[in-house]
Amino acid sequence: MDHRLPDPGDPLANVQMFAGLEPEVRQRVLATAVPRTYRKGQILFVEHDPGESLIILKRGAVAVFRTAPTGERAVLTVARPPDVLGEVSLLDASTRSASAEAIEDTQALALSRAAFIDLVHSNPRILDAVMRSFGELIRRLTEQNADHVFLDLPGRVAKTLVRLAGENQAPMITIELNQSQLAEMAGGSRQSVNQAIGSFANRGWLRTEGRRIVVTDVSALRRRAGMEASR
């Protein structure tokens, strides 16, 4: 998928939390951040781990999920550059509220809690970006709860695919997500999600290629999800 990538000369310039800072401040942040590389399938952190660092994504994709006592997983979101992970536990000094797994080979920066708190104290404007980040998180969780009440499973699958397609305007959009992961995001069984995907494929809205899904009609999926046909 074609997603926004940070400026290679200033990896934080497109990260909402840091975009309002002066370039020299962003460079000081970069100087304290530690580069991290995660292979596809590698766990970044686990629910209840200490919240010791802010993860700033530079490349790849990460699924954020909760795990039930039965072992079932519910994917809360898929994060891509220039998203950040872990800001909540950094601010309240609590443990991680969810787990995170790289679903593509991923490059990131890890900013320690001490460095992050120093940055907040010395640059109060960053609090505005942090508050916006929290607001977006609350809105997303509220919408997910509403979707489970008002949308049937095929509608949730369609909406999940639309979200994963993002702002991409290409006629065909490849989503690197297998059907098990899609089932975790849509909140349904793999069998039920497979049936929804098969129905969408029969209508010409998408096709499957191994472990990938190629969306060919985003507008139709948006209508099935009860969303506006165009933005």
HELIX and SHEET records of a PDB file:
HELIX    1   1 GLN A   16  ALA A   19  1                                   4    
HELIX    2   2 PRO A   23  THR A   32  1                                  10    
HELIX    3   3 GLU A   87  ASP A   92  1                                   6    
HELIX    4   4 ARG A  113  SER A  122  1                                  10    
HELIX    5   5 ILE A  126  PHE A  150  1                                  25    
HELIX    6   6 LEU A  153  ALA A  165  1                                  13    
HELIX    7   7 GLN A  179  ALA A  186  1                                   8    
HELIX    8   8 ARG A  190  ASN A  202  1                                  13    
HELIX    9   9 VAL A  218  ARG A  224  1                                   7    
SHEET    1   A 4 VAL A  34  TYR A  38  0                                        
SHEET    2   A 4 THR A 106  SER A 112 -1                                        
SHEET    3   A 4 SER A  53  ARG A  59 -1                                        
SHEET    4   A 4 VAL A  84  LEU A  85 -1                                        
SHEET    1   B 4 ILE A  43  PHE A  45  0                                        
SHEET    2   B 4 SER A  99  ALA A 102 -1                                        
SHEET    3   B 4 VAL A  62  THR A  67 -1                                        
SHEET    4   B 4 ARG A  73  ALA A  79 -1                                        
SHEET    1   C 3 ILE A 173  ILE A 175  0                                        
SHEET    2   C 3 ARG A 212  VAL A 215 -1                                        
SHEET    3   C 3 LEU A 206  GLU A 209 -1                                        
END                                                                             
